[in-house]
Amino acid sequence: MNHSNDYPNQTGPAYGHGYGGGRGWRWKPLDIALLVVAFIVFWPLGLVVLAWKIWNDRQPNPQDLEQVLRVGFERLQAGFDSMMASFGAGAAAPAGAPPVTGNEAFDAHIREDWARLEADRRRIEEEVEAFRAFLARERSGGRETYERFRASREGRA
């Protein structure tokens, strides 16, 4: 039984046969550097990083340490931003909007512009998702794609 397609992100020379049920080590220079720094700073932290890395390598769909750190920092920053917003202007400003200045006319102008920009952002995101869905349909080789292919081939013959 071939399990090569079960783990599509494990390709290339770094994923040879070895540790982890034949899937190989997934260590990158960032992983090694973080492990060394963690051991230097506080040795139990180094053990935690090592244990996580070994455990993660045995998972069917392992996460990249760089991605885990980036997502963690983004969540931390979002939490910090929302906490700071609760101390500031409060609920008067939309999420991510500049804080209220106190001038009602200017603040109304900013809220209107912000709402317009958010609507544009949502429209663009919807367009991107629609295009991704279109690409997925094209790549899947659906019936429509096949019929267009046949029609183009018959037109040349």
C-alpha positions in Angstrom: 0.0 0.0 0.0 1.5 3.3 -1.1 1.1 6.2 1.4 3.1 8.7 -0.5 -0.1 10.8 -1.3 -1.2 10.8 2.4 1.4 13.5 3.2 1.5 15.8 0.2 3.8 18.5 1.8 6.6 16.0 2.3 8.5 16.1 -0.9 12.1 16.8 -1.8 15.4 15.6 -0.5 14.8 16.6 3.1 12.1 13.9 3.5 13.9 10.7 2.9 13.6 7.4 4.7 14.5 7.5 8.4 12.9 8.6 11.6 9.2 9.0 11.9 7.8 5.9 10.2 9.8 6.3 7.0 8.8 9.9 6.6 12.1 11.4 7.6 13.3 14.4 9.7 11.7 17.7 9.0 14.3 19.9 10.7 15.2 23.3 9.2 18.0 25.7 10.2 15.4 27.8 12.1 14.4 24.8 14.1 17.9 24.0 15.1 18.7 27.6 15.9 15.6 28.0 18.1 16.5 24.8 19.9 20.0 25.9 20.6 18.8 29.4 21.8 16.1 27.8 23.9 18.8 25.5 25.6 21.1 28.5 26.2 18.3 30.8 27.6 16.6 28.2 29.9 17.3 24.5 29.5 13.8 23.3 30.3 12.5 25.5 27.5 15.0 23.7 25.2 13.5 20.4 26.3 10.0 21.6 25.6 11.0 22.7 22.1 12.8 19.4 21.5 9.8 17.4 22.7 7.4 19.5 20.6 9.5 19.1 17.5 9.8 15.3 17.9 6.1 15.0 18.6 5.2 17.2 15.7 7.4 15.2 13.3 5.4 12.1 14.1 2.1 13.7 13.2 0.4 12.9 9.9 0.4 16.6 8.9 3.3 18.3 10.7 3.3 22.0 11.1 6.3 24.1 10.2 7.9 25.8 13.3 8.1 29.1 11.5 4.4 29.0 10.6 3.5 28.1 14.2 5.5 31.0 15.6 4.1 33.4 13.0 0.5 32.4 13.7 1.2 32.6 17.5 2.7 36.1 17.2 -0.2 37.2 15.0 -2.7 36.0 17.6 -0.8 37.6 20.4 -0.7 40.9 18.5 -4.4 40.7 17.7 -5.2 40.1 21.4 -2.9 42.9 22.5 -4.5 45.3 19.9 -8.0 44.4 21.0 -7.0 44.8 24.7 -5.5 48.3 23.9 -8.6 49.2 21.9 -10.8 48.4 24.9 -8.8 51.0 26.9 -9.0 53.6 24.1 -11.9 54.9 22.1 -14.1 51.9 22.9 -16.8 50.7 20.6 -17.2 54.0 18.7 -14.5 53.1 16.2 -14.8 50.0 13.9 -12.2 47.2 14.3 -8.9 48.5 13.1 -10.2 52.0 12.5 -8.2 55.0 13.8 -9.2 56.1 17.3 -11.9 58.7 17.8 -10.5 62.3 17.8 -13.3 64.0 19.6 -14.3 66.1 16.6 -17.7 64.7 15.6 -17.7 65.9 12.0 -14.2 64.5 11.4 -15.0 61.3 13.2 -18.1 60.8 11.0 -16.1 61.4 7.9 -13.5 58.8 9.0 -16.3 56.3 9.8 -17.9 56.8 6.4 -14.5 56.4 4.6 -13.6 53.4 6.7 -17.0 51.7 5.9 -16.4 52.3 2.2 -12.9 50.9 2.4 -14.1 47.9 4.3 -16.8 47.3 1.7 -14.1 47.5 -1.0 -11.9 45.1 0.9 -14.7 42.6 1.3 -15.6 42.9 -2.4 -11.9 42.2 -3.4 -11.7 39.2 -1.0 -14.9 37.8 -2.5 -13.4 38.2 -6.0 -10.2 36.5 -4.9 -12.2 33.6 -3.5 -14.3 33.3 -6.7 -11.1 33.3 -8.7 -9.6 30.6 -6.5 -12.7 28.5 -6.9 -12.5 29.0 -10.7 -8.9 27.8 -10.7 -9.8 24.8 -8.6 -12.6 23.9 -11.1 -10.2 24.3 -14.0 -7.5 22.2 -12.3 -10.0 19.5 -11.4 -10.6 18.9 -15.1 -14.4 19.0 -14.8 -16.8 18.2 -17.6 -16.9 21.8 -18.8 -13.1 21.9 -19.1 -13.1 18.6 -21.0 -15.8 19.9 -23.4 -13.9 23.1 -24.1 -10.8 21.1 -24.7 -12.6 18.8 -27.2 -14.2 21.8 -28.9 -10.8 23.5 -29.3 -9.3 20.2 -30.7 -12.1 19.7 -33.1 -11.9 23.2 -34.4 -8.2 22.6 -35.3 -8.8 19.3 -37.0 
